[in-house]
Structures are given as structure tokens and as C-alpha cells.
Amino acid sequence: MWSNRASSNPYTPMSAVWMLLASLLFAAMGACVKLAATDFSSGELVFWRGLFGIVVMVSLARATRIRLATPHWRLHASRSLAGAIALLCYFYALSRLSLATAVTLNYTSPLFVAVLSVLLHGERIGRGAMVAIAGGLAGVTLVLQPSLSARLWDGAIAGLACGAIASFAYLSVRELGRAGEPEVRTVFWFSLTTVVLGAPWLLVGEPRTYGLTQGLALAGVGGFGAAAQLAMTRAYARGPTVLTACLAYTTVIFSSGIGMLLWGERPGPASLAGIALIVASGCGVAILSRRPKPAATRIEAPDRCGL
């Protein structure tokens, strides 16, 4: 039930509904991060995001009788560390950039996965994938122009770093899936690592009193994030991977709408064109990666897990 590698499952309409719900919840989590960033550092937010994840995954592990101990600790370590650092970069980007821009840069990770698969594993890449990657990079340039001109270069670099670093995590997720590791276990170790990474920010910060607004924002970061993870898992378990991966990009649409409603964000024509290019390129990589081809030349797009 909790495997994220179920692309052979027959299509069910509910799988699309689950993925759309997950996308909405991820967008809501991003909005809560942006709201909470006025009172909390990115490290503190990473800590609370991970703490909620631990509670949910331990509960699920007990309910489904899945052991959290693992023989594949090296894969979990690389996945969890890369994912936690990527999450830290993502939360910082959310605090500096518009909601839609930060979310879009996070979704560049499939492009980096395709490149890393070639560089690290020697996998060959077809012309279609090359065109998709080139289109995605062009989209990144268009999206970053307003951020750089507004002197928000630190947020732009953090957002792009999130996509790049997360690609290492997704390669490890792929190997963990092949090893038969359940996602509950994978997300638990990821959540535990984010707690450890974020703890120093929490400990060195000044003692504070959490008011209702701050408490609700933190609950949104952790609660929406955990709920989105579960909805996304259900979507991958019940529907074709390609469709689910493409529907994941609706997070960008939901984020744009939330950004307009809460902060009056209005992306310019160049940003909108860049967002469209990145979304189209990510879907293109997902589609091309699932076409039957010789094992030696297969490049798999990541099933999103954890962020």
C-alpha cells in the first residue's frame, strides 16, 4: 500500500484526485512556511516539519506493522541528508521569493536527475530528453530574471540548489524502491534527519513564547506537509506513475493562486513563460523516462518523496 513504485497499477480516477489533493496540500504547506518565516528561521521550520513527519510515520508503522529498522542504512543516510539539506534550501527560498517562483524552482529536480543519471551512471539520453532538459534550463533563466534584478539572488540560488540537491535524494529513493524499502520507513528516516539538522537552530535561538498565529503556522507546515505526503503516496499506489508525476506540477498552479490571494503576487510574462517551460519539461522527462527501452539506457524520473 505504501510503495511509491506502482506505475503498473491500472488507472483509477481517484488516483488523480489524490494527487491533486496532495498538490493543494503541498502548496498550502509552502504558504504556511512563507507566513511562519517572519517569526522563525528556515532551520527551525525544518525541525518542526520533520517532527510532524516522525509522529505520522511512527503511527503508520505501528498500524501497518512495518519495522523502522533497516539494513540499507547507507542509502537512507544519503537520501535523508540530501533531502534535509534540500528542504532547508527550499524553506529559505520560500522566505525570500514569491510562492510560485520558489515552488517552481523546487520542481526542477527531474531535470537534474536526468543529467546526474548520465554523469554518475553512464546512462544514455535521447534527443527528446535533451530537448526537455534544454527547455527546462531556459525556463529557469526566465524565472530567475525578476528575482536577480530585484536583488533576491540568495533566494534564487537557494531555490535552484534545492532542485539540484534533491536530485541526489531522488536517485537514492529510486535505489531504495528497488531494494524493496517501504516508503513509511524511507520518510521516517528522512524526517528524523530533518529534526537533527534543524535542532541547532532551535537550540541557539532565543527562548520564545508561541502565540496562536505562530502555532497555527507551524501546525500548517507540519500538518499540511505530512498530509500531502500521505495523499501523494496513495496517488502513486493507485495510478500510473507518469500521470501522477505530471499532475504533481499542479502544485505550481495552486501556489500561484495562493500567492495572488495572500500576497498579491503577479508573475510577469517572462516568469509565466519560464514556469510553463519548467512544468512542460518536467512532464516531458517523466513521460520519456517511462517508455520501454533497454535497461542500460533507461533514465527514470523521480517519484517525489519527502519534500
Summary of the structure (lengths in Angstrom):
residues: 307
radius of gyration: 18.2
end to end distance: 19.9
largest distance: 58.1
contacts: 1132
relative contact order: 0.25
helix: 77%
strand: 0%
